[in-house]
Structures are given as structure tokens and as C-alpha cells.
Amino acid sequence: MPSLKSLRMRINSVKSTQKITSAMKMVAASKLRRAQTQAEAARPYAERMARMMASLGASVANSPTAPKLLVGTGKDQVHLLVPVAGDRGLAGAFNSNVGRLTRNLCRQLEAEGKTVKILAIGRKARDYLKRELASRIIGDVSYAGRKSIGYPDAEAVSQQIVAMLHAGEFDVCTVVYNRFQSVMSQIPTEMRLIPAPLPEVAETPGTASYEFEPDEETMLARLLPQNLAIQVYRALLETNAGFYGSQMAAMDNATRNAGDMIKRLTQNYNRARQANITRELIEIISGAEAV
């Protein structure tokens, strides 16, 4: 049985850990509200923007001069995966879920004979994928130490993707991130960025037709880079909100587990202390009877 001193040290250590996890829970809860508001506010705009690009691009998708951001390179050989995870841990399985989905997607594509490249966003995404897919990682982006993530950050990532596309470094681009659903639920999601998803159902007869000024290709050339940045920005915001939600839940579990451990250690301490007292009393009584 451990000594009373070691049990006291263990109890004090767990209490200190409990204070840290409780503080981290409150910090995550305070940041979650703002991050959740930003993520939910960005969804309608990003979804409407994607639908508008799909509708606008459907009429020029078969044109030989269609923008590459809309139709890609016309090939399906080289895939660029963009996993988006956090820069910090202590958030349960939040970061590993993105890494696992990216790894499975990479294995599936390579089994089909495709070439996979990875642009990791977030330090944890890079660290997770380096274990098995280090040779596929061509770059990484980290926002460690940043108080907040803004649209210019997403725009910088989208410009890097566009530059790689025009350089012929990939054919298809897919972003992998955790879609925020609730504090307890973040859904690993893959979303294709390039080529842009087009509507599967053609326009029904009798629907209104529109004339654009300037023409569709000119509008797409201007709007597609903006749409790409918006979709990346949405993934960053969803990841940010999901991280704080997952961290708050993880720290709440850790705080409750620490409380349970303190109760068990306190019981063991009291039992050991009572056993020592009983043993000393027996020794005193035995000594008195011997005299």
C-alpha cells in the first residue's frame, strides 16, 4: 500500500490538474460562442456562392476556354488533399478524425492508381500525417500563436492552391475538415474545391434564362478565385468552432474524471491513515499488557 505521504502528493497533483482542466474548459467555452457565431454566419453565404458558381458554370463547363478553377485540368490523376485541423491538442479525437479521414482517402486514391499530394493546414494535421504519409506532404500552414483567423488567411491559402493549379501540379483538389454540428458533434467532411461541383440535374424546360453582362466566362474568371477563398474560409471557421467545442467537452470530461480520482485517492488515504492509527493503538495496548 502506498505511504500516506505519496497519497497526499498524488491528491495534490490531481487537484492541480483539475484546476487546469477546469480553467481550460472555461476558456474554450468563452471562445466557442464567438467561433460558433462566425461559422454559422458564414454557412449561408458560402452555400449560396457555391450554388451560384455551379449554376453559372454549367453553361460554360463544356467550353474549351472554361476557367481551370471550374473544370480543372481535364484529368483525374493527381489529387491535392487539404486537411484542416487545429494547431493545439487536448481536444479529444477532433484532430485525429481529420487525419484518419485524410489517410483513408489517400489510401483509396492510391489503390486506384492516383497520385496524392497533401497541403496540411494546422500543426496537428501535419504531425498526424507525417507518421505514415510524410512523402506526400508538399507544404503546411500553421496559425499557432494567432488570436483569430481572418479571411486574408483563407485567401492566402487559396492563392497558393491556384498557383499550384496553374503550374500543373495537381488535377483535383479536395479539402477535409470537421463540420461543426454541436458542442458534442463535429462531422469529418470532405468537400471538392477543384473542379467546382456542377449541378447534376439539367434545367427543366420553361425555366427562366438569363443574359449576363459581361459574359459568363468573364464573370467566372473573377468570381471563382473568390469562391475558392470563401470555401477555404468556411472550412477554417468550421474547424475553429469545432475545435473549441471538442476541447470544452474533453476538458469537462477530464475535470469530472479528476474529481472521481480525487475521491478514490482520498478514500485510500483515509483507509491507510486509519490502518496506521489502528496499528499504533495495537502496539501501545500490547506494550501496556506486557508491562
C-alpha positions as CSV (number, residue, x, y, z in Angstrom):
1,M,0.0,0.0,0.0
2,P,1.4,3.5,-0.8
3,S,2.5,5.6,2.0
4,L,0.5,8.5,3.4
5,K,3.0,11.0,2.0
6,S,2.8,9.6,-1.5
7,L,-1.0,9.6,-1.4
8,R,-1.1,13.2,-0.2
9,M,1.3,14.2,-3.1
10,R,-0.9,12.3,-5.6
11,I,-4.1,14.0,-4.3
12,N,-2.5,17.5,-4.6
13,S,-1.2,16.7,-8.0
14,V,-4.6,15.6,-9.3
15,K,-6.2,18.7,-7.7
16,S,-3.7,20.9,-9.6
17,T,-4.6,19.1,-12.8
18,Q,-8.3,19.5,-12.1
19,K,-7.8,23.3,-11.7
20,I,-6.0,23.5,-15.1
21,T,-8.6,21.4,-17.0
22,S,-11.4,23.5,-15.4
23,A,-9.8,26.7,-16.4
24,M,-9.2,25.4,-20.0
25,K,-12.9,24.4,-20.1
26,M,-14.0,27.9,-19.2
27,V,-11.6,29.5,-21.7
28,A,-12.8,27.1,-24.5
29,A,-16.4,27.9,-23.6
30,S,-15.8,31.6,-23.8
31,K,-14.1,31.3,-27.2
32,L,-16.7,28.8,-28.6
33,R,-19.6,31.3,-28.7
34,R,-17.8,33.7,-31.0
35,A,-16.3,30.9,-33.1
36,Q,-19.7,29.2,-33.5
37,T,-21.4,32.5,-34.4
38,Q,-18.8,33.1,-37.1
39,A,-19.1,29.6,-38.5
40,E,-22.9,29.7,-38.6
41,A,-22.9,33.1,-40.2
42,A,-20.5,32.0,-43.0
43,R,-22.5,29.0,-44.0
44,P,-25.4,30.6,-45.9
45,Y,-23.1,32.9,-47.9
46,A,-20.7,30.0,-48.8
47,E,-23.5,27.7,-49.8
48,R,-25.2,30.3,-51.9
49,M,-21.9,31.3,-53.5
50,A,-21.2,27.6,-54.4
51,R,-24.7,27.2,-55.9
52,M,-24.3,30.3,-57.9
53,M,-21.0,29.2,-59.2
54,A,-22.4,25.8,-60.1
55,S,-25.4,27.3,-61.9
56,L,-23.3,29.9,-63.7
57,G,-20.6,27.4,-64.6
58,A,-23.0,24.8,-66.0
59,S,-23.5,26.8,-69.2
60,V,-19.7,27.1,-69.9
61,A,-18.4,23.9,-68.5
62,N,-18.1,22.3,-71.9
63,S,-16.4,25.3,-73.5
64,P,-12.7,24.9,-74.4
65,T,-11.9,28.2,-72.8
66,A,-13.6,27.5,-69.5
67,P,-11.6,28.5,-66.4
68,K,-9.4,25.8,-64.8
69,L,-11.0,26.6,-61.4
70,L,-14.3,25.5,-62.8
71,V,-13.4,22.4,-64.9
72,G,-9.9,21.6,-63.6
73,T,-7.2,20.3,-66.0
74,G,-9.4,17.7,-67.6
75,K,-7.5,14.9,-65.9
76,D,-8.0,12.9,-62.7
77,Q,-4.6,11.6,-62.0
78,V,-3.0,13.9,-59.3
79,H,-5.1,14.7,-56.3
80,L,-4.3,17.5,-53.8
81,L,-5.8,16.9,-50.3
82,V,-6.1,19.9,-48.0
83,P,-6.8,18.6,-44.4
84,V,-7.7,21.4,-41.9
85,A,-7.1,20.7,-38.3
86,G,-6.1,22.6,-35.1
87,D,-2.7,23.8,-34.0
88,R,-3.2,22.6,-30.5
89,G,-4.3,19.4,-28.8
90,L,-6.3,18.4,-25.7
91,A,-9.4,18.3,-27.8
92,G,-10.3,14.6,-27.8
93,A,-10.4,12.9,-31.2
94,F,-11.0,16.2,-33.1
95,N,-7.7,16.4,-34.9
96,S,-7.2,12.6,-35.3
97,N,-10.6,12.4,-37.1
98,V,-9.4,14.7,-39.9
99,G,-6.1,12.9,-40.1
100,R,-7.8,9.5,-40.2
101,L,-10.2,10.6,-43.0
102,T,-7.4,12.1,-45.0
103,R,-5.3,8.9,-44.6
104,N,-8.2,6.7,-45.7
105,L,-8.9,8.9,-48.7
106,C,-5.2,8.9,-49.6
107,R,-5.1,5.1,-49.5
108,Q,-8.3,4.8,-51.5
109,L,-6.9,7.1,-54.3
110,E,-3.5,5.4,-54.4
111,A,-5.3,2.0,-54.6
112,E,-6.9,3.3,-57.8
113,G,-3.5,4.3,-59.2
114,K,-3.8,8.0,-58.4
115,T,-1.0,10.3,-57.2
116,V,-1.7,12.1,-53.9
117,K,-0.2,15.4,-52.6
118,I,-1.1,16.9,-49.2
119,L,-1.2,20.5,-48.2
120,A,-1.7,20.4,-44.4
121,I,-3.4,23.3,-42.6
122,G,-2.9,23.2,-38.9
123,R,0.1,21.8,-36.9
124,K,-1.8,18.7,-35.7
125,A,-2.8,17.7,-39.2
126,R,0.8,17.9,-40.3
127,D,2.1,15.9,-37.3
128,Y,-0.6,13.2,-37.6
129,L,0.0,12.7,-41.4
130,K,3.8,12.8,-41.1
131,R,3.8,9.4,-39.4
132,E,2.7,7.5,-42.5
133,L,2.4,10.0,-45.3
134,A,5.4,12.2,-44.9
135,S,6.4,11.8,-48.6
136,R,3.1,13.1,-49.8
137,I,3.2,16.3,-47.8
138,I,4.3,19.2,-50.1
139,G,3.6,22.0,-47.6
140,D,1.9,23.0,-44.4
141,V,0.3,26.1,-42.9
142,S,0.2,26.9,-39.2
143,Y,-1.7,29.5,-37.3
144,A,-0.2,28.8,-33.9
145,G,0.0,31.9,-31.7
146,R,-2.7,33.7,-33.7
147,K,-5.6,35.1,-31.7
148,S,-8.0,34.8,-34.6
149,I,-8.3,33.6,-38.2
150,G,-9.5,36.0,-40.8
151,Y,-10.4,36.0,-44.5
152,P,-6.9,37.1,-45.6
153,D,-5.6,33.8,-44.2
154,A,-8.0,31.8,-46.3
155,E,-7.2,34.0,-49.3
156,A,-3.5,33.3,-48.9
157,V,-4.2,29.5,-48.9
158,S,-6.5,29.8,-51.9
159,Q,-3.9,31.8,-53.8
160,Q,-1.3,29.0,-53.1
161,I,-3.8,26.4,-54.4
162,V,-4.5,28.5,-57.6
163,A,-0.8,28.9,-58.2
164,M,-0.2,25.2,-57.9
165,L,-3.2,24.5,-60.3
166,H,-1.8,26.9,-63.0
167,A,1.6,25.3,-62.6
168,G,0.0,21.9,-63.4
169,E,0.9,20.3,-60.0
170,F,-2.5,18.7,-59.5
171,D,-5.8,17.9,-61.2
172,V,-8.3,17.6,-58.4
173,C,-8.4,19.5,-55.1
174,T,-10.3,18.3,-52.0
175,V,-10.5,19.9,-48.6
176,V,-11.0,17.8,-45.5
177,Y,-12.3,19.3,-42.3
178,N,-14.6,18.9,-39.3
179,R,-18.0,20.4,-39.9
180,F,-19.3,21.9,-36.7
181,Q,-22.8,20.5,-35.8
182,S,-22.9,20.9,-32.0
183,V,-20.6,21.1,-29.0
184,M,-20.7,17.3,-28.8
185,S,-20.6,16.5,-32.5
186,Q,-18.2,17.5,-35.3
187,I,-18.6,15.6,-38.5
188,P,-15.5,14.8,-40.6
189,T,-16.3,16.1,-44.1
190,E,-14.6,16.1,-47.5
191,M,-15.5,18.9,-50.0
192,R,-14.2,19.1,-53.5
193,L,-12.9,22.5,-54.5
194,I,-11.4,22.0,-57.9
195,P,-13.0,21.3,-60.3
196,A,-16.1,23.1,-58.9
197,P,-19.1,20.8,-58.4
198,L,-21.7,21.3,-61.1
199,P,-25.4,20.6,-60.8
200,E,-26.3,17.0,-61.8
201,V,-29.8,17.9,-63.0
202,A,-30.1,20.0,-66.1
203,E,-32.5,22.9,-66.2
204,T,-36.1,21.9,-66.8
205,P,-37.9,23.3,-69.9
206,G,-39.7,26.6,-69.2
207,T,-37.3,27.9,-66.6
208,A,-36.1,31.4,-66.9
209,S,-32.9,32.1,-68.9
210,Y,-30.6,34.9,-68.1
211,E,-28.2,37.1,-70.1
212,F,-25.1,38.2,-68.4
213,E,-23.0,41.3,-68.9
214,P,-20.2,40.7,-69.1
215,D,-20.3,37.2,-70.4
216,E,-20.3,34.1,-68.1
217,E,-16.6,33.3,-68.6
218,T,-15.5,36.7,-67.7
219,M,-17.7,36.7,-64.5
220,L,-16.4,33.2,-63.6
221,A,-12.8,34.3,-64.0
222,R,-13.4,37.0,-61.4
223,L,-15.7,35.1,-59.0
224,L,-14.1,31.6,-59.0
225,P,-11.0,32.7,-57.0
226,Q,-13.2,34.5,-54.6
227,N,-15.4,31.4,-54.2
228,L,-12.4,29.2,-53.6
229,A,-11.2,31.6,-50.8
230,I,-14.7,31.6,-49.3
231,Q,-14.9,27.8,-49.2
232,V,-11.5,27.6,-47.6
233,Y,-12.5,30.3,-45.1
234,R,-15.6,28.3,-44.3
235,A,-13.5,25.2,-43.6
236,L,-11.3,27.3,-41.3
237,L,-14.2,28.7,-39.4
238,E,-15.9,25.3,-39.0
239,T,-12.7,23.8,-37.8
240,N,-12.1,26.7,-35.3
241,A,-15.6,26.3,-33.8
242,G,-15.4,22.5,-33.8
243,F,-12.0,22.7,-32.0
244,Y,-13.3,24.8,-29.1
245,G,-16.4,22.7,-28.8
246,S,-14.4,19.5,-28.7
247,Q,-11.9,20.9,-26.3
248,M,-14.6,22.2,-24.0
249,A,-16.2,18.7,-23.9
250,A,-12.8,17.0,-23.4
251,M,-11.8,19.3,-20.6
252,D,-15.2,18.8,-18.9
253,N,-14.7,15.0,-19.0
254,A,-11.1,15.4,-17.7
255,T,-12.4,17.7,-14.9
256,R,-15.0,15.1,-13.8
257,N,-12.6,12.2,-14.1
258,A,-10.1,14.2,-11.9
259,G,-12.9,14.6,-9.3
260,D,-13.6,10.9,-9.3
261,M,-9.9,10.1,-8.9
262,I,-9.6,12.6,-6.0
263,K,-12.5,10.8,-4.3
264,R,-10.8,7.4,-4.8
265,L,-7.4,8.6,-3.6
266,T,-9.0,10.3,-0.6
267,Q,-10.7,7.1,0.4
268,N,-7.4,5.2,0.0
269,Y,-5.7,7.9,2.1
270,N,-8.3,7.7,4.9
271,R,-8.1,3.9,4.9
272,A,-4.3,3.9,5.1
273,R,-4.4,6.5,7.8
274,Q,-7.0,4.5,9.8
275,A,-4.9,1.4,9.4
276,N,-1.8,3.2,10.7
277,I,-3.8,4.5,13.7
278,T,-5.2,1.1,14.5
279,R,-1.7,-0.5,14.2
280,E,-0.2,2.1,16.6
281,L,-3.1,1.6,19.1
282,I,-2.5,-2.2,19.0
283,E,1.2,-1.7,19.6
284,I,0.5,0.6,22.6
285,I,-2.0,-1.8,24.1
286,S,0.3,-4.8,23.6
287,G,3.1,-2.9,25.2
288,A,1.0,-1.9,28.2
289,E,-0.2,-5.5,28.7
290,A,3.4,-6.8,28.5
291,V,4.4,-4.4,31.4
